[in-house]
Amino acid sequence: MTESPSTKPANGDVCQRVKNGLKPERNGLAKSLYRCHEKKSKHHGQPEEEEVNATSHHGVPYSRPFVESYEQTPMLPAIERCNIAGEKEEQRDFVPLYQDFENFYTRNIYIRIRDNWNRPLCGVPGAKMDLLERTSPDYNWTFVRSGRVLQDVINLGSYNYLGFAENKGPCADAAAEITKKYGVGVASTRQELGNLDRHEELEKLVARFLGVESAMSFGMGFATNSMNIPALSGKGCLLLSDELNHASLVLGARLSGSTIRVFKHNNMQSLEKLLREAIVHGQPRTHRPWKKILIVVEGIYSMEGSIVRLPEMIALKKRYKAYLYLDEAHSIGALGPRGRGVVDYFGLDPCDVDVMMGTFTKSFGAAGGYIAGKRELIEYLRSHSHSAVYASSMSPPVVEQVITSMKCIMGEDGTTIGCDRVHQLAKNAVYFRRKLQKMGFIIYGNEDSPVVPMMLYMPAKIAAFSREMLKRNIGVVGVGFPATPIIESRARFCISAAHTKDVLDRALSVISEVGDLVNLKYSRQKIQPSVARSFDDNVFEDIDD
Amino acid sequence: MWNMVAVPREAARTATIQSAPAYHLILEGILILWIIRLLFSKTYKLHDTFKLTEKEKEDLIEEWQPEPLVPLVSKDHPSLNYDVVTGPPTHKIIINGKECINFASFNFLGLLDNERVKQKALASLKKYGVGTCGPRGFYGTFDVHLELESRLSNFMKTEEAIIYSYGFATIASAIPAYSKRGDIIFVDEAACFSIQKGLQASRSFIKYFKHNDMEDLERMLKEQELEDHKNPRKARVTRKFIVVEGLYINTADICPLPQLVKMKYRYKVRIFLEESMSFGVLGEHGRGVTEHFGVNIDDIDLISANMENALASIGGFCCGRSFRLSGQGYCFSASLPPMLAAAAIEALNIMEEDPDIFTVLREKCKHVYKALQGTPGLKIVGVPCAPALHLQLERSSGSRESDMRLLRSIVEYCMDRGVALTLARYLEKEERFLPSPSLRVVVTIEHTEEDIEKAVSCVQEAASSLLK
């Protein structure tokens, strides 16, 4: 028969099927046949059957048997309409939550390759990690754990720039002490009873670390942006934000109610033009002068690996009397000779940046965010920030982890571990980038940034690259739509100070191998045949720092 | 072909002047004059009717003075100076150096200090470290997260649950994930601030109905139904939602869920329920307001709660049918540290093992409610089974500032005598419907009879001596 049981959908529901392009109505004679067959099919519930009729309904004889078959589309190429969870019976006539055309990409591309994301770990996300193996019996609709653990997978995806994601050592010990003493939760907001003495100490430390007057900490990095930008700017203010700003900055800008204008990524001419136009013409339609202008940029852009042109931006800001909001989520701890971020990297004065924001998730191995700046700014935020009034404060062990790791970076714990790690990260980043470029991959971004995006361009190659790398025991991150334009997918490597040279070399050789397999060496600048050559050190001696 | 066109033209020209009617000639003459006028008139641009010279631009740039980045905050602004808590914020709390009994932290089930929870958190810390170093999509998913999600969905008897790393961000990300521009949301006026931010982020049409007033809501739904009849094509793609809280944090009362469910099916709106205060408090097993009323949990489309109250951890969760439950705060933000997830799992274990604690908690709440009745000058806002009550001034002095100062003096009086209360804090300029100033009294399961007696007598003394 045409319907083999194996091609029926797993849940057994009768669902709409896609006819394989051939509509029965095409064939004029079949039309009448189809219609009379339809009447029959309502009884049987199976519209697809072989149509073998010697005589039709109207008595017109066929000289030969008339055989047509429509086998049901198998799962793999099917446009899945069946597997999305259906509505409840009583809610069938509600307005549907998802329009079909809205999630075309999700249903047809993302679901097929979604085993490359959300890979579960069962250990520390350090330089090497342990992944839980999972398989899918139904083409990535559901996942089943096989029970095996992939041990010591090289981790090129976690934001572990200084290697503080560890479960042993002074940071973990301090956090354990505090857990025993203070517990894990706080159950109150900063303005009510959630302001612990540890929070105050953390804030003083952050201010000292960055070289500014004072600082304030929040429980979540995303929420730091989305809750404090509305406190700083409102109606009648202008926000100039970079094209490639993070979702949290965009959300904060939208929630503030200010006018938003976007300038081209890292392009100072575009920014200057916007500034001049804004000041000269004032607010749209009324031409009143703007109350204030806030430029919102990031230190390192995580999808491009580019570093903001801070000296030029500070010069512009001073000339046009605008304010600068710098989001150092990825650059704090990761850039600069002393690890103090992008301001330190350029050797500028931290007082020039009006609002310095950052997160503790990436370089400090904890969670949360902070805002630092002048004392008036922080006092205003303490009384007017949404987070201080309505959201619970940071958890005590997390605070302790930040305090210990920050003291380590500053060298206040008496060792040079922090300093060494900062230098190691800088060396690793430069080494990795140069090697990849020599191999012929297209790498975006500044040559000093520890975020290394490697272009893959095609969405299908994300899956190919990621799966092949995992087979060779290396975990990488592939990024596609909607974080990047759909045809500019990339693989993003995050270098860590915890990666030793051996680990990096192994990773590089595997990347090269997979790059040849998947055909990723697009660069037209330097082409080096990599397969034939062996990776002996003396060939690349000159690159090694 | 050109010949064919030319011939009629020749013929037409010879015939024009003689045979054309007069009105035709006049009309053509007017048109020619109009064209000549247009050709010679000045061009008129709608935008930028003037062009500035370079010098004028420079002058404007020089003269422009922005406002200071932030307005100055006066030294004695009430929210500027925080009370500092030294030591853990548990049952006995040390605020500003004074030891007090804690009647202000949302530690309903007393799990902040629980040894089992702490041990589990420590074990998790030794295994995973502190942070996750990544969002859920990029190696930030740990087996603890998956375990917590499945435990929560089993506990709440829904199909799926997902965890957020910040309680405030939970409902504020969940609402915009479903409701987009053009959809309609009906919200209660007393909705908390995080719901308001979620509504703002969703860019949908927001309609507020009076607090717990089902007639008002019904009236609005009927109006909407009429609109839908007028424009059925638009109605077919406009989604409608009702957002309510189980136990309101601002007014400490419960929403009428059965009536809401009836209205849901009659008017075809979906319900989003925010259960931060009622999770772990209401219901026989602590499942919240659906269990309290005996409503089938499948009738509610989305339940969102934060884990910072009853579960004594950090973060929040959303549960419901297995639709795409993820919002921006889930996709673009680092995941919850594993030790906090482990602590939440252990807290959930404790909740499941011993369902009596919920009855005990509700008894204590009723006790406190009764005891605080009749306090001179203060009135209770809330229902007897709510663990977080508000005490408002019976007679307001007219100015919010002086009311707040009066309440603050009561708080300080009580703190001096060893009872920690707090003022309920709001952002005055940002709240849509600003509640009146009030004191927040929180009852936890750890409060003994003596504690409650002491607190109540303290409050009554303070009220009678300070509120004349």
Interface residues (C-beta under 8 A of the other chain):
Chain A: A85 K88 E90 D93 F94 V95 L97 Y98 Q99 N103 T106 W117 N118 R119 P120 L121 C122 G123 V124 P125 G126 M129 L132 N155 G157 S158 Y159 N160 F164 A165 E166 N167 C171 A172 A175 A176 T179 K180 K181 Y182 G183 V184 G185 V186 A187 S188 T189 R190 Q191 E192 L193 G194 N195 L196 D197 E200 G219 M220 G221 F222 A223 S226 M227 L232 H246 A247 S248 L251 R254 L255 R276 I279 V280 P289 W290 K291 K292 I293 Y320 K321 A322 Y323 D354 V355 T359 F360 T361 K362 F364 G365 A366 A367 E376 L377 E379 Y380 L381 R382 S383 H384 H386 S387 A388 V389 Y390 A391 S392 M394 S395 P396 P397 V398 Q401 G475 V477
Chain B: L52 K57 L60 I61 W64 Q65 P66 E67 P68 L69 V70 P71 L72 V73 H77 S79 L80 Y82 D83 V84 V85 T86 G87 P88 P89 T90 I93 I95 N102 A104 S105 F106 N107 L111 L112 D113 N114 V117 K118 A121 L122 L125 K126 K127 Y128 G129 V130 G131 T132 C133 G134 R136 G137 F138 Y139 G140 T141 F142 D143 H145 L146 E159 S165 Y166 G167 F168 A169 Y178 C192 F193 S194 K197 Q200 A201 A235 R236 V237 T238 R239 K240 Y265 K268 R270 D298 N306 E308 N309 L311 A312 S313 I314 R321 S322 F323 R324 Q328 G329 C331 F332 S333 A334 L336 P337 M339 L340 A343 A420 T422 L423 R425 Y426 L427 E430 R440
